């Protein structure tokens, strides 16, 4: 009787036929070294025969080194392993895409130097020999990195007018996602923290403000570019500038410039001159040039206008030294005329007021006596004999009343006395005697 051995071990219950060893549906595990031996002579086996079972790659797998977190900028190695007989003859590496996988390598080991966020994704390998091929399961490379491509957006995205509400949104690419956002406002060389939210709202926008945001996770942080809000506003800070070297003289060439801060820029300028009587428009454009004389001297201002609104500058006096002396007689005439009119009006008002008071308190008979108290006298030196002595009239009305001359003198020591005014109104009238 014969017995069969595999790798020096007796095979119990082996199916034989005329001393043949028969394998039905042979398996990989059946591979080995076989020999036969006579029963009771186990130590004298036959010469062994090797059974080699061939098969395509099985149990293909991918390993990643180093294990754990993968940081952007480091190196990563992928290794494809598979059991095959004969051994694997070729390897292929693929990265999964939305449409179709892309071939990225053709060696058993796939190395990525200085890995980036763009390498994030699923990878698998295919092992092949002459009997077939096997695809591994996919591994996911999770490349982590600090925030980058940080940007700030403005809402609404259209036109922003001064004083309107605006919303700023901070956006950043990071893995793991951004853990905190911080908004800052630039003020000169300093940054002032405003908010720690991704969205920051401004109730009243101003053009002079600039903003930026910071995004941060456990691997680092990144700042957005600075946002200069394009806030539209009417002209402001409008001022007239005089371009001239040295003192102004009559005949000098004068150039005036109108400067204003506006967004959108100023569309039109208008120039005005005030001469004391009226304001006259004298030109347009950002600058005007003229020769200084009595017809061009005066107070100048400009108007700056854009499509939002307009603003007038303060006035600038454009004249030369001594110009005021040339107009002194005219100015003095205006002053004298004005004072004369005011004095007459005051005298008339006071007279009628006293007359009303007297009428209410004195009987008709007393009124007749008051009329008899009016005295007349002939005034020498060519005067008018019928001139009424105003001082006597006022004194007779009320002995305690201060004479108008004293009233006017008390209001303004420099005021011309009423007697002189009456004399000026009627050269033939003589001065009343002092009471």
FENVEN-V199252 format. One record per residue. N is the residue number from 1. RES is the residue in one small letter. OMEGA is omega in radians with two decimals (999 if undefined). D_CENTER is the distance of its C-alpha to the mean C-alpha in whole Angstrom. Layout:
# FENVEN-V199252
n->N res->RES omega->OMEGA d_center->D_CENTER
n->N res->RES omega->OMEGA d_center->D_CENTER
This chain:
# FENVEN-V199252
n->1 res->x omega->-3.14 d_center->103
n->2 res->x omega->3.00 d_center->100
n->3 res->x omega->3.14 d_center->96
n->4 res->x omega->3.09 d_center->93
n->5 res->x omega->3.03 d_center->90
n->6 res->x omega->-3.13 d_center->87
n->7 res->x omega->3.08 d_center->85
n->8 res->x omega->3.12 d_center->89
n->9 res->x omega->-3.13 d_center->88
n->10 res->x omega->3.11 d_center->91
n->11 res->x omega->-3.14 d_center->89
n->12 res->x omega->3.04 d_center->91
n->13 res->x omega->-3.12 d_center->92
n->14 res->x omega->3.14 d_center->91
n->15 res->x omega->3.14 d_center->92
n->16 res->x omega->3.10 d_center->95
n->17 res->x omega->-3.06 d_center->97
n->18 res->x omega->3.12 d_center->100
n->19 res->x omega->3.06 d_center->98
n->20 res->x omega->3.05 d_center->95
n->21 res->x omega->-3.02 d_center->92
n->22 res->x omega->3.09 d_center->90
n->23 res->x omega->3.02 d_center->86
n->24 res->x omega->-3.11 d_center->84
n->25 res->x omega->-3.05 d_center->81
n->26 res->x omega->-3.07 d_center->80
n->27 res->x omega->3.12 d_center->77
n->28 res->x omega->-3.11 d_center->75
n->29 res->x omega->-3.13 d_center->77
n->30 res->x omega->-3.13 d_center->80
n->31 res->x omega->3.11 d_center->80
n->32 res->x omega->-3.12 d_center->82
n->33 res->x omega->-3.06 d_center->85
n->34 res->x omega->3.06 d_center->88
n->35 res->x omega->3.09 d_center->92
n->36 res->x omega->-3.07 d_center->95
n->37 res->x omega->3.09 d_center->98
n->38 res->x omega->3.14 d_center->101
n->39 res->x omega->-3.08 d_center->102
n->40 res->x omega->3.03 d_center->103
n->41 res->x omega->-3.04 d_center->102
n->42 res->x omega->-3.09 d_center->98
n->43 res->x omega->3.11 d_center->99
n->44 res->x omega->-3.12 d_center->100
n->45 res->x omega->3.07 d_center->97
n->46 res->x omega->3.07 d_center->97
n->47 res->x omega->-3.07 d_center->94
n->48 res->x omega->3.07 d_center->91
n->49 res->x omega->-3.10 d_center->89
n->50 res->x omega->3.08 d_center->85
n->51 res->x omega->-3.08 d_center->83
n->52 res->x omega->-3.12 d_center->80
n->53 res->x omega->-3.13 d_center->77
n->54 res->x omega->-3.12 d_center->75
n->55 res->x omega->3.11 d_center->71
n->56 res->x omega->-3.14 d_center->68
n->57 res->x omega->3.11 d_center->65
n->58 res->x omega->3.04 d_center->64
n->59 res->x omega->3.06 d_center->62
n->60 res->x omega->-3.11 d_center->59
n->61 res->x omega->-3.13 d_center->56
n->62 res->x omega->3.04 d_center->53
n->63 res->x omega->-3.09 d_center->52
n->64 res->x omega->3.10 d_center->49
n->65 res->x omega->0.01 d_center->49
n->66 res->x omega->3.12 d_center->47
n->67 res->x omega->3.11 d_center->47
n->68 res->x omega->-3.11 d_center->44
n->69 res->x omega->3.08 d_center->41
n->70 res->x omega->-3.12 d_center->40
n->71 res->x omega->3.11 d_center->37
n->72 res->x omega->3.14 d_center->35
n->73 res->x omega->3.11 d_center->37
n->74 res->x omega->3.11 d_center->40
n->75 res->x omega->-3.09 d_center->43
n->76 res->x omega->3.14 d_center->45
n->77 res->x omega->3.06 d_center->48
n->78 res->x omega->-3.12 d_center->50
n->79 res->x omega->3.12 d_center->54
n->80 res->x omega->-3.13 d_center->56
n->81 res->x omega->3.14 d_center->59
n->82 res->x omega->3.08 d_center->62
n->83 res->x omega->-3.07 d_center->66
n->84 res->x omega->3.06 d_center->68
n->85 res->x omega->0.04 d_center->71
n->86 res->x omega->-3.09 d_center->71
n->87 res->x omega->3.13 d_center->68
n->88 res->x omega->-3.12 d_center->65
n->89 res->x omega->-3.14 d_center->65
n->90 res->x omega->3.08 d_center->61
n->91 res->x omega->3.03 d_center->58
n->92 res->x omega->3.12 d_center->55
n->93 res->x omega->-3.13 d_center->51
n->94 res->x omega->2.98 d_center->49
n->95 res->x omega->-3.10 d_center->45
n->96 res->x omega->3.07 d_center->44
n->97 res->x omega->3.12 d_center->42
n->98 res->x omega->-3.11 d_center->41
n->99 res->x omega->-3.11 d_center->43
n->100 res->x omega->3.14 d_center->46
n->101 res->x omega->3.10 d_center->47
n->102 res->x omega->3.13 d_center->46
n->103 res->x omega->-3.10 d_center->49
n->104 res->x omega->-3.13 d_center->47
n->105 res->x omega->-3.10 d_center->50
n->106 res->x omega->3.09 d_center->54
n->107 res->x omega->3.12 d_center->56
n->108 res->x omega->3.14 d_center->57
n->109 res->x omega->3.10 d_center->54
n->110 res->x omega->-3.07 d_center->50
n->111 res->x omega->3.08 d_center->48
n->112 res->x omega->3.11 d_center->44
n->113 res->x omega->-3.13 d_center->43
n->114 res->x omega->-3.09 d_center->39
n->115 res->x omega->-3.14 d_center->39
n->116 res->x omega->3.11 d_center->35
n->117 res->x omega->3.11 d_center->33
n->118 res->x omega->3.10 d_center->35
n->119 res->x omega->3.12 d_center->38
n->120 res->x omega->3.12 d_center->37
n->121 res->x omega->-3.11 d_center->40
n->122 res->x omega->-3.13 d_center->44
n->123 res->x omega->3.04 d_center->46
n->124 res->x omega->-3.13 d_center->50
n->125 res->x omega->3.08 d_center->53
n->126 res->x omega->3.11 d_center->56
n->127 res->x omega->-3.07 d_center->60
n->128 res->x omega->2.87 d_center->63
n->129 res->x omega->-3.03 d_center->66
n->130 res->x omega->-3.13 d_center->69
n->131 res->x omega->3.11 d_center->70
n->132 res->x omega->-3.12 d_center->66
n->133 res->x omega->-3.12 d_center->63
n->134 res->x omega->3.12 d_center->61
n->135 res->x omega->3.13 d_center->57
n->136 res->x omega->2.96 d_center->55
n->137 res->x omega->-3.05 d_center->53
n->138 res->x omega->3.02 d_center->49
n->139 res->x omega->-3.11 d_center->47
n->140 res->x omega->3.05 d_center->43
n->141 res->x omega->-3.13 d_center->41
n->142 res->x omega->-3.10 d_center->38
n->143 res->x omega->-3.11 d_center->36
n->144 res->x omega->-3.07 d_center->34
n->145 res->x omega->3.10 d_center->31
n->146 res->x omega->3.12 d_center->28
n->147 res->x omega->3.08 d_center->24
n->148 res->x omega->-3.09 d_center->23
n->149 res->x omega->-3.14 d_center->21
n->150 res->x omega->-3.11 d_center->18
n->151 res->x omega->3.12 d_center->15
n->152 res->x omega->3.12 d_center->12
n->153 res->x omega->-3.08 d_center->12
n->154 res->x omega->3.08 d_center->10
n->155 res->x omega->0.02 d_center->12
n->156 res->x omega->-3.06 d_center->13
n->157 res->x omega->-3.09 d_center->13
n->158 res->x omega->-3.08 d_center->13
n->159 res->x omega->3.13 d_center->12
n->160 res->x omega->3.10 d_center->9
n->161 res->x omega->-3.11 d_center->10
n->162 res->x omega->-3.13 d_center->9
n->163 res->x omega->-3.14 d_center->11
n->164 res->x omega->3.09 d_center->11
n->165 res->x omega->-3.09 d_center->11
n->166 res->x omega->3.09 d_center->9
n->167 res->x omega->3.11 d_center->11
n->168 res->x omega->-3.10 d_center->10
n->169 res->x omega->3.14 d_center->14
n->170 res->x omega->-3.10 d_center->15
n->171 res->x omega->-3.13 d_center->18
n->172 res->x omega->3.08 d_center->21
n->173 res->x omega->-3.09 d_center->24
n->174 res->x omega->3.06 d_center->27
n->175 res->x omega->0.00 d_center->30
n->176 res->x omega->-3.07 d_center->31
n->177 res->x omega->-3.14 d_center->28
n->178 res->x omega->-3.13 d_center->25
n->179 res->x omega->3.14 d_center->26
n->180 res->x omega->3.06 d_center->23
n->181 res->x omega->3.08 d_center->19
n->182 res->x omega->3.10 d_center->17
n->183 res->x omega->3.13 d_center->13
n->184 res->x omega->3.00 d_center->12
n->185 res->x omega->3.13 d_center->9
n->186 res->x omega->3.04 d_center->10
n->187 res->x omega->-3.06 d_center->12
n->188 res->x omega->-3.10 d_center->14
n->189 res->x omega->-3.09 d_center->16
n->190 res->x omega->3.08 d_center->16
n->191 res->x omega->-3.12 d_center->14
n->192 res->x omega->-3.13 d_center->14
n->193 res->x omega->-3.08 d_center->15
n->194 res->x omega->-3.01 d_center->14
n->195 res->x omega->3.08 d_center->16
n->196 res->x omega->3.10 d_center->19
n->197 res->x omega->3.12 d_center->18
n->198 res->x omega->-3.12 d_center->18
n->199 res->x omega->3.12 d_center->15
n->200 res->x omega->-3.10 d_center->13
n->201 res->x omega->3.10 d_center->12
n->202 res->x omega->-3.08 d_center->10
n->203 res->x omega->3.14 d_center->12
n->204 res->x omega->-3.08 d_center->10
n->205 res->x omega->3.08 d_center->6
n->206 res->x omega->-3.05 d_center->6
n->207 res->x omega->-3.07 d_center->5
n->208 res->x omega->-3.12 d_center->6
n->209 res->x omega->3.06 d_center->4
n->210 res->x omega->-3.02 d_center->5
n->211 res->x omega->2.95 d_center->7
n->212 res->x omega->-3.13 d_center->10
n->213 res->x omega->3.10 d_center->13
n->214 res->x omega->3.08 d_center->17
n->215 res->x omega->-3.04 d_center->20
n->216 res->x omega->2.91 d_center->24
n->217 res->x omega->-3.01 d_center->27
n->218 res->x omega->-3.13 d_center->31
n->219 res->x omega->3.13 d_center->31
n->220 res->x omega->-3.11 d_center->27
n->221 res->x omega->-3.13 d_center->24
n->222 res->x omega->3.14 d_center->21
n->223 res->x omega->3.05 d_center->17
n->224 res->x omega->2.99 d_center->15
n->225 res->x omega->-3.10 d_center->13
n->226 res->x omega->3.10 d_center->10
n->227 res->x omega->2.97 d_center->7
n->228 res->x omega->-3.09 d_center->5
n->229 res->x omega->3.11 d_center->3
n->230 res->x omega->-3.08 d_center->6
n->231 res->x omega->3.14 d_center->6
n->232 res->x omega->3.14 d_center->10
n->233 res->x omega->3.13 d_center->12
n->234 res->x omega->3.08 d_center->15
n->235 res->x omega->3.05 d_center->17
n->236 res->x omega->-3.07 d_center->17
n->237 res->x omega->-3.10 d_center->18
n->238 res->x omega->-3.07 d_center->21
n->239 res->x omega->3.08 d_center->24
n->240 res->x omega->3.13 d_center->27
n->241 res->x omega->3.13 d_center->28
n->242 res->x omega->3.10 d_center->32
n->243 res->x omega->3.11 d_center->33
n->244 res->x omega->3.12 d_center->37
n->245 res->x omega->3.14 d_center->39
n->246 res->x omega->-3.12 d_center->41
n->247 res->x omega->3.09 d_center->43
n->248 res->x omega->3.09 d_center->43
n->249 res->x omega->3.07 d_center->46
n->250 res->x omega->-3.08 d_center->48
n->251 res->x omega->3.12 d_center->47
n->252 res->x omega->3.04 d_center->44
n->253 res->x omega->-3.05 d_center->42
n->254 res->x omega->3.05 d_center->38
n->255 res->x omega->3.10 d_center->35
n->256 res->x omega->3.12 d_center->32
n->257 res->x omega->3.11 d_center->28
n->258 res->x omega->-3.12 d_center->26
n->259 res->x omega->-3.11 d_center->22
n->260 res->x omega->3.08 d_center->19
n->261 res->x omega->-3.09 d_center->15
n->262 res->x omega->3.05 d_center->14
n->263 res->x omega->0.03 d_center->12
n->264 res->x omega->-3.07 d_center->14
n->265 res->x omega->3.13 d_center->17
n->266 res->x omega->-3.13 d_center->19
n->267 res->x omega->-3.11 d_center->22
n->268 res->x omega->3.07 d_center->25
n->269 res->x omega->3.04 d_center->26
n->270 res->x omega->-3.09 d_center->30
n->271 res->x omega->-3.11 d_center->32
n->272 res->x omega->3.10 d_center->34
n->273 res->x omega->3.10 d_center->37
n->274 res->x omega->-3.05 d_center->39
n->275 res->x omega->-3.10 d_center->42
n->276 res->x omega->3.13 d_center->43
n->277 res->x omega->-3.06 d_center->44
n->278 res->x omega->3.07 d_center->42
n->279 res->x omega->-3.06 d_center->38
n->280 res->x omega->3.04 d_center->39
n->281 res->x omega->-3.02 d_center->36
n->282 res->x omega->3.13 d_center->37
n->283 res->x omega->3.12 d_center->35
n->284 res->x omega->-3.11 d_center->32
n->285 res->x omega->-3.08 d_center->29
n->286 res->x omega->3.12 d_center->27
n->287 res->x omega->2.98 d_center->30
n->288 res->x omega->3.13 d_center->34
n->289 res->x omega->-3.14 d_center->37
n->290 res->x omega->3.08 d_center->40
n->291 res->x omega->-3.04 d_center->43
n->292 res->x omega->3.02 d_center->44
n->293 res->x omega->-3.07 d_center->47
n->294 res->x omega->-3.14 d_center->48
n->295 res->x omega->-3.12 d_center->46
n->296 res->x omega->3.13 d_center->43
n->297 res->x omega->3.11 d_center->42
n->298 res->x omega->3.12 d_center->40
n->299 res->x omega->-3.08 d_center->37
n->300 res->x omega->2.94 d_center->34
n->301 res->x omega->-3.13 d_center->31
n->302 res->x omega->3.06 d_center->28
n->303 res->x omega->3.08 d_center->26
n->304 res->x omega->-3.05 d_center->23
n->305 res->x omega->2.91 d_center->22
n->306 res->x omega->-3.04 d_center->19
n->307 res->x omega->3.10 d_center->20
n->308 res->x omega->-3.13 d_center->18
n->309 res->x omega->-3.13 d_center->20
n->310 res->x omega->3.11 d_center->22
n->311 res->x omega->3.08 d_center->22
n->312 res->x omega->3.06 d_center->25
n->313 res->x omega->2.95 d_center->25
n->314 res->x omega->-3.08 d_center->28
n->315 res->x omega->3.08 d_center->31
n->316 res->x omega->-3.14 d_center->33
n->317 res->x omega->3.13 d_center->37
n->318 res->x omega->-3.13 d_center->38
n->319 res->x omega->3.11 d_center->42
n->320 res->x omega->-3.12 d_center->44
n->321 res->x omega->3.14 d_center->47
n->322 res->x omega->3.14 d_center->50
n->323 res->x omega->-3.13 d_center->48
n->324 res->x omega->3.14 d_center->49
n->325 res->x omega->-3.14 d_center->52
n->326 res->x omega->-3.11 d_center->53
n->327 res->x omega->-3.08 d_center->52
n->328 res->x omega->3.14 d_center->54
n->329 res->x omega->-3.14 d_center->57
n->330 res->x omega->3.14 d_center->55
n->331 res->x omega->3.13 d_center->53
n->332 res->x omega->3.10 d_center->56
n->333 res->x omega->3.10 d_center->57
n->334 res->x omega->-3.10 d_center->54
n->335 res->x omega->-3.13 d_center->55
n->336 res->x omega->3.14 d_center->58
n->337 res->x omega->-3.12 d_center->58
n->338 res->x omega->3.14 d_center->56
n->339 res->x omega->3.13 d_center->58
n->340 res->x omega->-3.13 d_center->61
n->341 res->x omega->-3.14 d_center->59
n->342 res->x omega->-3.12 d_center->58
n->343 res->x omega->3.13 d_center->61
n->344 res->x omega->-3.13 d_center->63
n->345 res->x omega->3.14 d_center->61
n->346 res->x omega->3.14 d_center->61
n->347 res->x omega->-3.13 d_center->65
n->348 res->x omega->-3.14 d_center->66
n->349 res->x omega->-3.13 d_center->64
n->350 res->x omega->-3.13 d_center->65
n->351 res->x omega->-3.12 d_center->69
n->352 res->x omega->3.12 d_center->68
n->353 res->x omega->3.13 d_center->67
n->354 res->x omega->-3.13 d_center->70
n->355 res->x omega->3.13 d_center->72
n->356 res->x omega->-3.14 d_center->71
n->357 res->x omega->-3.11 d_center->72
n->358 res->x omega->-3.12 d_center->75
n->359 res->x omega->-3.10 d_center->76
n->360 res->x omega->-3.04 d_center->75
n->361 res->x omega->-3.06 d_center->77
n->362 res->x omega->3.14 d_center->80
n->363 res->x omega->-3.13 d_center->83
n->364 res->x omega->-3.14 d_center->84
n->365 res->x omega->3.11 d_center->87
n->366 res->x omega->3.11 d_center->85
n->367 res->x omega->3.13 d_center->82
n->368 res->x omega->3.11 d_center->85
n->369 res->x omega->3.13 d_center->86
n->370 res->x omega->3.12 d_center->83
n->371 res->x omega->3.12 d_center->83
n->372 res->x omega->-3.11 d_center->86
n->373 res->x omega->3.13 d_center->85
n->374 res->x omega->-3.08 d_center->83
n->375 res->x omega->3.11 d_center->85
n->376 res->x omega->3.04 d_center->85
n->377 res->x omega->3.08 d_center->86
n->378 res->x omega->-3.11 d_center->87
n->379 res->x omega->3.13 d_center->85
n->380 res->x omega->3.12 d_center->86
n->381 res->x omega->3.01 d_center->85
n->382 res->x omega->-3.11 d_center->84
n->383 res->x omega->-3.13 d_center->82
n->384 res->x omega->-3.10 d_center->82
n->385 res->x omega->-3.10 d_center->85
n->386 res->x omega->-3.11 d_center->83
n->387 res->x omega->-3.12 d_center->80
n->388 res->x omega->3.08 d_center->79
n->389 res->x omega->-3.08 d_center->79
n->390 res->x omega->-3.11 d_center->75
n->391 res->x omega->-3.13 d_center->76
n->392 res->x omega->3.13 d_center->79
n->393 res->x omega->-3.11 d_center->78
n->394 res->x omega->-3.12 d_center->75
n->395 res->x omega->-3.13 d_center->77
n->396 res->x omega->3.10 d_center->79
n->397 res->x omega->-3.11 d_center->77
n->398 res->x omega->-3.08 d_center->76
n->399 res->x omega->-3.08 d_center->78
n->400 res->x omega->-3.07 d_center->75
n->401 res->x omega->3.06 d_center->72
n->402 res->x omega->-3.11 d_center->70
n->403 res->x omega->3.14 d_center->71
n->404 res->x omega->3.14 d_center->68
n->405 res->x omega->-3.13 d_center->68
n->406 res->x omega->3.13 d_center->67
n->407 res->x omega->-3.10 d_center->64
n->408 res->x omega->-3.13 d_center->63
n->409 res->x omega->3.13 d_center->63
n->410 res->x omega->3.12 d_center->62
n->411 res->x omega->-3.10 d_center->59
n->412 res->x omega->-3.10 d_center->58
n->413 res->x omega->-3.09 d_center->61
n->414 res->x omega->-3.08 d_center->60
n->415 res->x omega->3.09 d_center->61
n->416 res->x omega->-3.08 d_center->64
n->417 res->x omega->-3.12 d_center->66
n->418 res->x omega->-3.14 d_center->67
n->419 res->x omega->3.14 d_center->71
n->420 res->x omega->3.13 d_center->69
n->421 res->x omega->-3.14 d_center->67
n->422 res->x omega->3.13 d_center->70
n->423 res->x omega->3.13 d_center->72
n->424 res->x omega->-3.14 d_center->69
n->425 res->x omega->-3.13 d_center->69
n->426 res->x omega->-3.08 d_center->73
n->427 res->x omega->-3.09 d_center->75
n->428 res->x omega->-3.12 d_center->78
n->429 res->x omega->3.12 d_center->77
n->430 res->x omega->-3.11 d_center->78
n->431 res->x omega->3.06 d_center->77
n->432 res->x omega->3.07 d_center->78
n->433 res->x omega->3.08 d_center->80
n->434 res->x omega->-3.12 d_center->78
n->435 res->x omega->999 d_center->79
